[in-house]
């Protein structure tokens, strides 16, 4: 009986083993370039569905029940592909996707033939900015930040500002990445120009919930900008020629699997931006004031596929801005400079059919400098931050569950403020000590499928942070998101994340003048933390209409506030004493309705939100609304394709005004008028309203060649949207009259540009 029983158990175990099989392979394009992040779905004959995405080298691997299976593959910018397979044993299958030649409308989120923007549960989305090139912008080129502001949960920052405010957080609470390296300077002057050259960008990934434990160090969202990932096969030139700036990108193949991309962009707008910034208080002032501004940026990406298992990528991003103001009537000369440098090198290795590894070394630096000269007085203010780091990531499978784990180490060097004043040979200076900090991280992510209707994303991040001033922290950050799929057209999610931030942005200006600076958690400045909860649902109403509704709550600790504007210079205070710390909370609802069909596409995005702060040193310790507590934020986006030659785009924005502090009463002390304030941020700017329109005429457009003329009108109805308020106080005897003067930056701004590719 014993041999018979063993034979029976062997046969039974073999039967169980054969009830499932592993299918793996690569997803490629027509040029044999592997596609990263492609969605691969498997639907079995028992109506069981399995989903997976290709990894950093374009590979997928999954174990599913044997039998008939339908495979569907999709990715941004490619035609969806479906095939049927009778799975009987382990098999390797490579799938080739065709690039769609369909002319994409500027605001298409999802299309029958391809997806320009993919929206996932939990506040995640991804898009290729080159495929959404017709959303109206001032320069006629895609603006990644402005596009994100049209999505739920992202507050419109208004004119003169290109920061993003996500779910009640501050601008420094967002992790901005370029090729997995942190970018600290996030804007060109006054938010006029897109920060990135979209022609060099392959994909943008945005996560409002920050559920991936690979990313951390910020309280709000992650914006990951990815340059090209595959070497070019053919030489090409593409770019944009406009009234305000021009850009060009070269794609240069060196060998079959080696090549590089190089891009450059520059503005020539001294005669255009200058008049916009000049005072409107009389022609004499206009003649005496001289405004000059210029910027450049460049991108470089080198890619080589050493062999089938190893590839090397080198990315760099450089930018520099300079703004000068000369006023002969006051003998004032001001020069403001700021710059970014990002260099990243990545080695990708396929260790086995089920294991991939990626190692990256990166360096990033941001610096700004303000020089002011008037008569015999010179003022010099500067700051910088730089990082040197290493990142290791390994992707693998354990019992058919995708895992991702790794290690990160970053060295931070910061000089928050250096302030120097000289007068007739006498020099007085105040300099904060340079801060040196180290941050080591270990993380793990897994995506188990709990049942046919339930799945999860689970992550854990361990942070160790230490400075040379004997400040150290050890923090655990759990991340979890649960998905529920009751029907094919209906899904729900719930998530919780814990996040800590050690490098904080101090905002010193309300408009897009980059005098802000970064400080590190050290002696007297604590680290920030947040607990984030969110729930939501996605519903497909019909083939062309879908909607999503999300709710969130965020609790924040040890937030920072610097109430002294640019800087406070004296001998009895220090930066750590001037920075105030407090708590905050934010909560709200996000809703989106989108429609896609052959000729008309668009969406409506609405956010109802609250953002509250509490600082012991402000507002008598009572809670108050944060500056960017904008109750309502509405965006309408639409595009219509008349024919193969003509299409139009429209964006309509409405949001509540920013908050600021206004005196509530005035009185005299020794014949001097004194202001009295009721509460902090007790007033509100007018509602922000703006309509942008673009018209595009295509001389020709194919996958490899295009010639398109773009006409855009920014703020078409010339609505006044002030960026700040100036109080004008008039004293007549013992009577005080106060008037407010609202200062705006932009009026109606038309532009024309030519996009080309050959």
Secondary structure, 3 states (H helix, E strand, C coil): CHHHHHHHHHHHHHHHHCCEEEEEEEEECCCCCECCCCEEEEEECCCCEEEEECCCCCEEEEEEECEEEEEEEECECECCEEEEEEECCCEECCEECCECCCCCCCCCCCCCCCECEEEECCCEEEECHHHCCCCCCCCCCCCHHHHHCCCCCEECCCCCCCCCEECCCCHHHCEEEECCEECCCCCCHHHCCCCCCHHHEEEEEEECCCCCCCCCCCCCCEEEEEECCCCCCCCEEEEEEECCEEEEEEEEEEECCEEEEEEEEEECCHHHHHHHHCCCCCHHHHHHEEEEEEEEEEEEEEEEEEECCEEEEEEEEEEEEEEEEEECCCCEEEEEEEEEEEEEEEEEEECCCCCEEEEEEEEEEEEEEEEEEECCEEEEEEEEEEEEEEEEEEEEEECCEEEEEEEEEEEEEEEEEEEEEEECCEEEEEECCCEEEEEEEEEEEEECECCCCEEEEEEEEEEEEEECCCCEEEEEEEEEEEEEEEECCEEEEEEEEEEEECEEEECCCCCCCCCCEEEECECCECCEEEEEEEEEEEEECCCCEEEEEEEEEEEEEEEEECCCCCCCCCCCCCHHHHCEEEEEEEEEEEEEEEEECCCEEEEEEEEEEEEEEEECCCHHHCCEECCCCCCEEEEEEEEEECCCCEEEEEEEEEECCCEECCCCEEEEECCEEEEECCCCCCEECCCEEEEEEEEEEEEEECCCCEEEEEEEEECCCCCCCEEEEEEEEEEECCEEEEEEEEEECCCCEEEEEEEEEC
